[in-house]
Amino acid sequence: MDKRILVATDGTEHSRIAVAYAVHLAGRTGAELVIALVNVALGGARGPLLYMFEDEEAGKIVRQAAEEARRDGVKAVSEVVIASREADIGIIQYADEKKIDHIVVGTGEKRGVSRLVLGSVAADIARRARCTVTVAR
């Protein structure tokens, strides 16, 4: 039985689907729900280290998802913003460190060349995580 569920969000429609599924799952099982946003680091080698989201924006995204979870009856909800160079690595490392039982992620509709070139964060997490992973669509 899942005691700790992590759901990754970035505020997009695809991640909202993942949040809704994770909220449903946590509500059904009584698990703690961790709402996580990975703030991917860009640059830094010769220039300034920049992040995908400003701190305020990242906090707002996880707060909104946590409020949704609480409104839907999830009792134990926490929020975290993870700074990492790669989204999949940030999620997997956090899940390992915090002994997460289940990760829920969303996925976009990538087809053809964009899927081959860009890859998929969700696929990487599903392949490399040590816990159950649900890819919500």
N, C-alpha and C positions, 0 to 999 in steps of 0.2 A: 504494500500500500504506500502511496506517495505521501510523504510528510512535508516535503518542500518542493514547490513547483516554481521554476523561473520562466518568465515570459519576456522575450526580447521585443522591444518596441522602438520605433523611430518616428512615430506619429503618422505614418502613411496608412492608406486604406488596407494594405496587405497586413501590416502589423496590428491594425485594429481588429482584424479577423482573428489573429492569434491571441490577442488580449481577451476578446470575448470568449474564445474557447477555453483559455486558461482560467478565466473567472468562473465559467461553468464547471470546469473540472475541480477547481479548488472548493467551490461551493458544495459540490456533491460529496467530496471526500473529506472535507474539513482540513485540508492541507494549508500550510502557510504559502502565501503567494508573494513572490519577489518579482517586482516590475523593474526591468533593467533596460537601460539605454546605453549602447556602446558609443562613446564619443570618439570617433576614429581620428587619430592624429595624422596630419598631413605635413609634408615638408620637414624642416628641422635639420637637414644635413648641412646645408650652407646658408639657409635662410631661417626665418623665424618658424617656430613650431606652431602650427595652426590646427584647430579642431573643426570638425564638420559643424558643430553646434556651439553657439555661445552658451555659457553656463546657465543663464536665465532661461533660454529656450529649452535646453535639455531638461532642466528641473521642471519646467511647465509641462512638458510631454509626459514625464513619469508621474507627476502629481495628478494630471487629468486621468491617466489610466488607473491609478490607485483609487481615486475618488469613484470611478466607475465600479471598481471591484467592491469597494465598501458599500456603495448604494445597492449592489446586487447581493449583499449579505455575506461577503467573505470577511471573516473575523480578523485574521492575521495577515496584514498586508504590509510589505516594506518596499522601499524605493531605493534604487541605486543607479548612479551614473558611473560607468566604467570607462576610463581612458585607456585606449589601446591602439596600436598601429593597425590591427586587423580585427574586424568585428567578430569573426568566428573564434579567433584565439582568445579574445577578451571574454566571450561568453563561456567557452570551455574552461578556461582557467578559473573564472569566478565559480562556476558550477563545481569544479573539483575542490576548490578551497572551502566552499561553504556547504559541501556535502548535499548538493541538490539531487533530488531523486528523479526529476522529470523536467525537461526543457521543452518549451513550446515556442516555435518561431513561425513567422509567415513567410510567404514566398511570392515573388512577382511572376508575371507571365513572360518568361524569357523563351525565345524560340530561335532556332537556326544559329547563325554566326554569333549573335550577341550572347547566347548561352555558352557557346564554346569558348569565346574570348573572355567574357566576364566571369564565367563560372557561377557558382551559387553558394552564398553564405549558408543557406539552410542545408544544402547537400553536404557541405564541409562539416557542419555541426553534426548532422546525422551520422556521418561516416566516422567522426573522431571522438564524439562524446562517450563517456563511460556510463551514462545513465540513459534512460528512455528518452527518446526525442519524438515529438509530434510536429509535423509540418502541416500547419493549418492553411487551407485555401478558401 
